[in-house]
Amino acid sequence: MVDTRGQLYTIEGVAAALIMLASAYLVVNATSIYTPGDTHISDMQLEVLGNDALVMMNTATNATSESPLQAIVETNNGNAFGQMYNNIVNNRTGQDQDHVQFMANVSYVRPDNTVNSTTLLNMSRPLSGGEHAVHVSEWVIVKAGDPENPFPRNRTELVEVYLWRD
């Protein structure tokens, strides 16, 4: 009963078993990629919310007036920024407010080519280190001739906001 057909079936069975094991190994490794849940989705949503709030604040009501963000930056009014930005990002349709916290900085280049960075709003609540903050920014044009702008022509200032959820 010992012949070459039995050996051929044995080799074919071992080869098939190895192919099935290799296929199962590749399938299991391909489908078990671990991602950190939905944190990237909530970060993207928070970034869009913060960016939309800055764009809304930097939109003038008509072509001849300045935007609220432009007026805030020209006067360096951190309280007005904090109140307006807080009303936009923490607004909900229900009774309770959202819990988005933020801090804001303004940066611009001086005539001597040095960068001046000032805090527009320190923090609505201090960071404890466990939050996952996102960064949004918006360019604002500051007009020449204002008392706060000693420069001979218009300049742009960068408003940067870091946002996080409680």
Backbone as CSV, one residue per row, in Angstrom:
resi,resn,N_x,N_y,N_z,CA_x,CA_y,CA_z,C_x,C_y,C_z
1,MET,0.811,-1.190,0.000,0.000,0.000,0.000,0.853,1.252,0.000
2,VAL,2.140,1.094,0.043,3.007,2.253,0.019,3.395,2.506,-1.433
3,ASP,2.994,3.675,-1.900,3.368,4.043,-3.257,3.554,5.557,-3.344
4,THR,3.812,6.083,-4.509,4.110,7.504,-4.671,2.859,8.380,-4.568
5,ARG,1.663,7.797,-4.805,0.453,8.592,-4.703,0.207,9.034,-3.269
6,GLY,0.491,8.196,-2.288,0.311,8.553,-0.883,1.255,9.659,-0.450
7,GLN,2.472,9.592,-0.937,3.425,10.644,-0.604,3.025,11.973,-1.241
8,LEU,2.503,11.923,-2.453,2.071,13.125,-3.136,0.898,13.776,-2.398
9,TYR,-0.061,12.961,-1.931,-1.183,13.508,-1.164,-0.708,14.125,0.155
10,THR,0.274,13.541,0.775,0.789,14.064,2.041,1.473,15.416,1.810
11,ILE,2.302,15.500,0.789,2.987,16.762,0.492,1.963,17.833,0.109
12,GLU,0.948,17.445,-0.674,-0.088,18.400,-1.074,-0.874,18.884,0.146
13,GLY,-1.161,18.021,1.085,-1.887,18.402,2.297,-1.080,19.336,3.181
14,VAL,0.195,19.068,3.340,1.060,19.940,4.142,1.184,21.304,3.485
15,ALA,1.344,21.345,2.171,1.444,22.620,1.459,0.143,23.411,1.586
16,ALA,-1.002,22.743,1.456,-2.293,23.423,1.596,-2.461,23.966,3.012
17,ALA,-2.045,23.208,4.011,-2.144,23.668,5.390,-1.274,24.898,5.616
18,LEU,-0.065,24.901,5.063,0.814,26.063,5.201,0.231,27.292,4.494
19,ILE,-0.364,27.101,3.324,-0.984,28.220,2.610,-2.155,28.774,3.411
20,MET,-2.966,27.910,3.990,-4.103,28.367,4.793,-3.631,29.101,6.049
21,LEU,-2.603,28.606,6.704,-2.069,29.294,7.881,-1.483,30.657,7.516
22,ALA,-0.757,30.735,6.424,-0.185,32.015,5.992,-1.296,32.999,5.622
23,SER,-2.328,32.525,4.947,-3.460,33.390,4.592,-4.173,33.885,5.841
24,ALA,-4.416,32.997,6.803,-5.074,33.409,8.045,-4.226,34.420,8.804
25,TYR,-2.915,34.220,8.824,-2.018,35.157,9.488,-2.085,36.540,8.839
26,LEU,-2.045,36.598,7.521,-2.110,37.879,6.810,-3.461,38.565,7.020
27,VAL,-4.548,37.808,7.002,-5.875,38.405,7.191,-6.015,38.958,8.606
28,VAL,-5.579,38.223,9.599,-5.699,38.685,10.983,-4.839,39.922,11.217
29,ASN,-3.634,39.954,10.691,-2.773,41.124,10.872,-3.278,42.336,10.090
30,ALA,-3.915,42.120,8.973,-4.423,43.238,8.183,-5.659,43.865,8.819
31,THR,-6.445,43.098,9.539,-7.688,43.632,10.104,-7.550,44.062,11.556
32,SER,-6.414,43.868,12.172,-6.285,44.232,13.579,-5.403,45.461,13.768
33,ILE,-5.603,46.473,12.922,-4.889,47.731,13.084,-5.623,48.535,14.141
34,TYR,-4.921,48.885,15.182,-5.557,49.585,16.291,-5.376,51.089,16.133
35,THR,-6.473,51.804,16.091,-6.445,53.259,16.034,-6.988,53.791,17.350
36,PRO,-6.626,55.003,17.716,-7.087,55.534,19.000,-8.550,55.999,18.960
37,GLY,-9.428,55.121,18.561,-10.865,55.393,18.628,-11.293,56.543,17.749
38,ASP,-12.177,57.341,18.259,-12.732,58.460,17.505,-12.113,59.790,17.897
39,THR,-10.945,59.803,18.510,-10.363,61.064,18.960,-10.022,61.974,17.789
40,HIS,-9.575,61.402,16.681,-9.227,62.249,15.542,-10.465,62.912,14.951
41,ILE,-11.615,62.272,15.035,-12.846,62.862,14.509,-13.269,64.045,15.370
42,SER,-13.234,63.896,16.686,-13.617,65.009,17.551,-12.609,66.160,17.454
43,ASP,-11.335,65.841,17.234,-10.334,66.897,17.040,-10.610,67.675,15.761
44,MET,-10.971,66.970,14.694,-11.285,67.656,13.442,-12.527,68.521,13.600
45,GLN,-13.526,68.024,14.316,-14.733,68.813,14.539,-14.420,70.060,15.361
46,LEU,-13.584,69.925,16.375,-13.199,71.070,17.197,-12.391,72.070,16.380
47,GLU,-11.532,71.587,15.506,-10.746,72.477,14.655,-11.647,73.240,13.681
48,VAL,-12.623,72.568,13.105,-13.556,73.233,12.192,-14.385,74.266,12.952
49,LEU,-14.825,73.917,14.156,-15.602,74.855,14.970,-14.789,76.113,15.288
50,GLY,-13.541,75.939,15.703,-12.690,77.075,16.027,-12.362,77.919,14.820
51,ASN,-12.087,77.263,13.691,-11.778,77.997,12.475,-13.000,78.772,11.983
52,ASP,-14.172,78.146,12.016,-15.393,78.839,11.595,-15.695,80.035,12.493
53,ALA,-15.437,79.919,13.781,-15.672,81.034,14.700,-14.760,82.207,14.359
54,LEU,-13.478,81.925,14.061,-12.567,83.011,13.680,-12.974,83.656,12.361
55,VAL,-13.406,82.850,11.407,-13.834,83.402,10.122,-15.077,84.258,10.306
56,MET,-16.022,83.807,11.135,-17.215,84.612,11.407,-16.843,85.940,12.058
57,MET,-15.922,85.902,13.007,-15.508,87.131,13.687,-14.733,88.063,12.753
58,ASN,-14.102,87.513,11.728,-13.304,88.318,10.805,-14.090,88.716,9.554
59,THR,-15.399,88.538,9.571,-16.254,88.926,8.454,-16.976,90.222,8.798
60,ALA,-16.779,91.232,7.965,-17.427,92.535,8.190,-18.884,92.472,7.752
61,THR,-19.697,93.338,8.338,-21.119,93.370,7.985,-21.349,93.981,6.617
62,ASN,-20.471,94.890,6.183,-20.545,95.450,4.830,-19.138,95.794,4.363
63,ALA,-19.041,96.296,3.147,-17.720,96.518,2.539,-16.977,97.703,3.138
64,THR,-17.668,98.613,3.800,-17.006,99.806,4.315,-16.657,99.716,5.796
65,SER,-17.189,98.738,6.488,-16.904,98.630,7.922,-15.835,97.572,8.173
66,GLU,-15.287,97.588,9.372,-14.286,96.597,9.733,-14.963,95.448,10.475
67,SER,-14.299,94.319,10.472,-14.855,93.142,11.138,-14.692,93.274,12.652
68,PRO,-15.507,92.547,13.415,-15.330,92.588,14.877,-13.942,92.133,15.319
69,LEU,-13.394,91.118,14.651,-12.055,90.649,15.021,-11.005,91.710,14.724
70,GLN,-11.182,92.431,13.637,-10.249,93.510,13.306,-10.293,94.601,14.372
71,ALA,-11.480,94.962,14.836,-11.607,95.976,15.884,-11.001,95.488,17.197
72,ILE,-11.190,94.223,17.501,-10.646,93.654,18.741,-9.121,93.654,18.701
73,VAL,-8.544,93.255,17.574,-7.083,93.200,17.452,-6.485,94.603,17.465
74,GLU,-7.142,95.550,16.808,-6.622,96.923,16.779,-6.595,97.544,18.169
75,THR,-7.582,97.210,18.996,-7.637,97.787,20.349,-7.044,96.857,21.401
76,ASN,-6.626,95.656,20.991,-6.074,94.652,21.911,-7.035,94.390,23.072
77,ASN,-8.295,94.189,22.752,-9.353,93.986,23.745,-9.590,92.496,23.941
78,GLY,-8.844,91.899,24.861,-8.962,90.471,25.119,-10.293,90.070,25.728
79,ASN,-10.890,90.945,26.531,-12.188,90.617,27.135,-13.277,90.514,26.077
80,ALA,-13.280,91.437,25.118,-14.272,91.375,24.045,-14.070,90.135,23.189
81,PHE,-12.796,89.793,22.927,-12.516,88.575,22.167,-13.026,87.354,22.917
82,GLY,-12.695,87.263,24.198,-13.111,86.108,24.989,-14.611,85.941,25.039
83,GLN,-15.331,87.035,25.212,-16.785,86.961,25.289,-17.385,86.552,23.949
84,MET,-16.939,87.169,22.866,-17.503,86.871,21.552,-17.149,85.463,21.095
85,TYR,-15.897,85.070,21.257,-15.461,83.738,20.836,-16.148,82.658,21.671
86,ASN,-16.276,82.915,22.965,-16.958,81.968,23.848,-18.419,81.794,23.438
87,ASN,-19.093,82.878,23.090,-20.486,82.785,22.667,-20.636,81.981,21.382
88,ILE,-19.664,82.070,20.499,-19.757,81.349,19.226,-19.443,79.866,19.406
89,VAL,-18.320,79.538,20.046,-17.904,78.125,20.098,-18.685,77.309,21.118
90,ASN,-19.255,77.944,22.119,-19.984,77.184,23.139,-21.497,77.268,22.975
91,ASN,-21.955,77.740,21.841,-23.380,77.861,21.589,-23.962,76.512,21.184
92,ARG,-25.091,76.157,21.767,-25.815,74.929,21.432,-27.287,75.245,21.275
93,THR,-27.995,74.319,20.686,-29.425,74.530,20.521,-30.193,74.207,21.795
94,GLY,-29.621,73.417,22.678,-30.294,73.063,23.928,-30.086,74.115,25.002
95,GLN,-30.428,73.750,26.221,-30.326,74.671,27.346,-28.885,74.889,27.799
96,ASP,-28.109,73.826,27.893,-26.757,73.946,28.450,-25.740,74.305,27.370
97,GLN,-24.671,74.951,27.794,-23.587,75.366,26.907,-22.596,74.219,26.707
98,ASP,-21.831,74.293,25.630,-20.740,73.354,25.407,-19.586,73.724,26.341
99,HIS,-18.569,72.887,26.433,-17.465,73.119,27.359,-16.143,73.250,26.600
100,VAL,-16.094,74.135,25.615,-14.874,74.379,24.851,-14.091,75.487,25.541
101,GLN,-12.840,75.214,25.845,-11.947,76.189,26.466,-10.934,76.643,25.420
102,PHE,-10.346,77.815,25.604,-9.437,78.335,24.593,-8.483,79.364,25.176
103,MET,-7.416,79.618,24.423,-6.490,80.720,24.688,-6.093,81.309,23.336
104,ALA,-5.774,82.608,23.323,-5.503,83.283,22.049,-4.260,84.156,22.142
105,ASN,-3.494,84.170,21.053,-2.302,85.006,20.909,-2.381,85.782,19.606
106,VAL,-1.736,86.944,19.568,-1.638,87.753,18.355,-0.157,87.977,18.069
107,SER,0.239,87.756,16.815,1.641,87.940,16.414,1.712,88.802,15.169
108,TYR,2.762,89.623,15.098,3.012,90.412,13.900,4.495,90.737,13.839
109,VAL,4.940,91.168,12.673,6.341,91.523,12.449,6.477,93.033,12.565
110,ARG,7.399,93.461,13.405,7.677,94.893,13.583,8.498,95.417,12.405
111,PRO,8.612,96.746,12.291,9.424,97.302,11.189,10.893,96.892,11.251
112,ASP,11.409,96.562,12.436,12.809,96.130,12.530,12.966,94.626,12.297
113,ASN,11.929,93.979,11.736,11.907,92.559,11.374,11.985,91.614,12.569
114,THR,11.552,92.060,13.722,11.404,91.164,14.860,9.920,90.842,15.014
115,VAL,9.638,89.682,15.554,8.254,89.240,15.717,7.780,89.596,17.109
116,ASN,6.641,90.247,17.175,6.014,90.576,18.446,4.825,89.642,18.626
117,SER,4.807,88.923,19.723,3.703,88.022,20.022,3.145,88.390,21.392
118,THR,1.869,88.739,21.414,1.224,89.118,22.665,0.026,88.215,22.907
119,THR,-0.323,88.097,24.161,-1.467,87.288,24.541,-2.729,88.125,24.433
120,LEU,-3.662,87.663,23.617,-4.935,88.356,23.485,-5.866,87.934,24.616
121,LEU,-5.911,86.650,24.878,-6.689,86.123,25.998,-5.870,85.005,26.604
122,ASN,-5.518,85.135,27.897,-4.623,84.173,28.519,-5.198,82.772,28.429
123,MET,-6.227,82.452,29.166,-6.899,81.159,29.071,-8.265,81.286,29.695
124,SER,-9.234,80.612,29.102,-10.546,80.590,29.724,-10.525,79.646,30.921
125,ARG,-9.663,78.643,30.875,-9.406,77.744,31.992,-8.017,77.159,31.793
126,PRO,-7.192,77.062,32.843,-5.827,76.563,32.663,-5.794,75.115,32.157
127,LEU,-4.794,74.834,31.343,-4.570,73.471,30.862,-4.000,72.632,31.984
128,SER,-4.489,71.413,32.119,-3.954,70.527,33.143,-2.983,69.512,32.563
129,GLY,-2.885,69.432,31.261,-1.955,68.514,30.619,-2.626,67.296,30.023
130,GLY,-3.846,66.979,30.426,-4.536,65.817,29.883,-5.416,66.134,28.696
131,GLU,-5.604,67.410,28.402,-6.460,67.803,27.301,-5.736,67.623,25.971
132,HIS,-6.526,67.476,24.938,-5.976,67.365,23.597,-6.364,68.628,22.851
133,ALA,-5.438,69.592,22.764,-5.729,70.895,22.181,-5.501,70.879,20.673
134,VAL,-6.297,71.688,19.975,-6.107,71.892,18.547,-5.795,73.366,18.308
135,HIS,-5.199,73.659,17.181,-4.733,75.007,16.862,-5.449,75.514,15.623
136,VAL,-5.980,76.738,15.709,-6.573,77.408,14.547,-5.992,78.813,14.471
137,SER,-5.978,79.391,13.278,-5.432,80.739,13.125,-6.166,81.484,12.028
138,GLU,-6.056,82.802,12.080,-6.709,83.677,11.100,-5.864,84.937,10.964
139,TRP,-5.656,85.378,9.732,-4.940,86.617,9.473,-5.912,87.784,9.556
140,VAL,-5.494,88.871,10.195,-6.321,90.069,10.349,-5.527,91.263,9.831
141,ILE,-6.187,92.124,9.062,-5.545,93.326,8.546,-5.794,94.474,9.521
142,VAL,-4.716,95.084,10.014,-4.797,96.239,10.904,-4.502,97.470,10.061
143,LYS,-5.414,98.418,10.072,-5.303,99.597,9.201,-4.279,100.594,9.726
144,ALA,-3.610,101.245,8.804,-2.657,102.300,9.152,-3.408,103.549,9.579
145,GLY,-2.773,104.338,10.416,-3.369,105.590,10.852,-4.145,105.478,12.146
146,ASP,-4.376,104.270,12.648,-5.036,104.114,13.933,-4.042,104.442,15.039
147,PRO,-4.526,104.905,16.201,-3.603,105.220,17.302,-2.811,104.002,17.770
148,GLU,-3.400,102.813,17.629,-2.716,101.597,18.058,-1.733,101.086,17.008
149,ASN,-1.786,101.633,15.810,-0.935,101.172,14.722,0.008,102.298,14.295
150,PRO,1.216,102.381,14.868,2.145,103.453,14.496,2.856,103.199,13.172
151,PHE,2.507,102.114,12.477,3.172,101.778,11.230,2.640,102.669,10.103
152,PRO,3.458,102.933,9.103,3.037,103.841,8.026,2.006,103.238,7.070
153,ARG,1.817,101.924,7.087,0.846,101.301,6.180,0.154,100.134,6.880
154,ASN,-0.850,99.582,6.220,-1.564,98.446,6.791,-0.612,97.281,7.027
155,ARG,-0.928,96.498,8.026,-0.132,95.290,8.291,-1.082,94.161,8.639
156,THR,-0.583,92.953,8.558,-1.385,91.796,8.927,-0.883,91.260,10.256
157,GLU,-1.820,90.796,11.041,-1.501,90.159,12.313,-2.136,88.783,12.317
158,LEU,-1.448,87.838,12.924,-1.922,86.465,12.986,-2.551,86.214,14.351
159,VAL,-3.822,85.868,14.346,-4.520,85.507,15.575,-4.513,83.981,15.655
160,GLU,-3.909,83.451,16.714,-3.819,82.004,16.920,-4.622,81.633,18.151
161,VAL,-5.434,80.593,18.023,-6.273,80.152,19.133,-6.038,78.665,19.343
162,TYR,-5.824,78.291,20.589,-5.741,76.882,20.968,-7.031,76.523,21.678
163,LEU,-7.687,75.453,21.229,-8.975,75.030,21.773,-8.868,73.633,22.354
164,TRP,-9.612,73.380,23.415,-9.704,72.034,23.980,-11.054,71.913,24.675
165,ARG,-11.488,70.684,24.847,-12.756,70.413,25.533,-12.491,69.901,26.927
166,ASP,-13.346,70.296,27.849,-13.277,69.736,29.210,-13.804,68.332,29.228
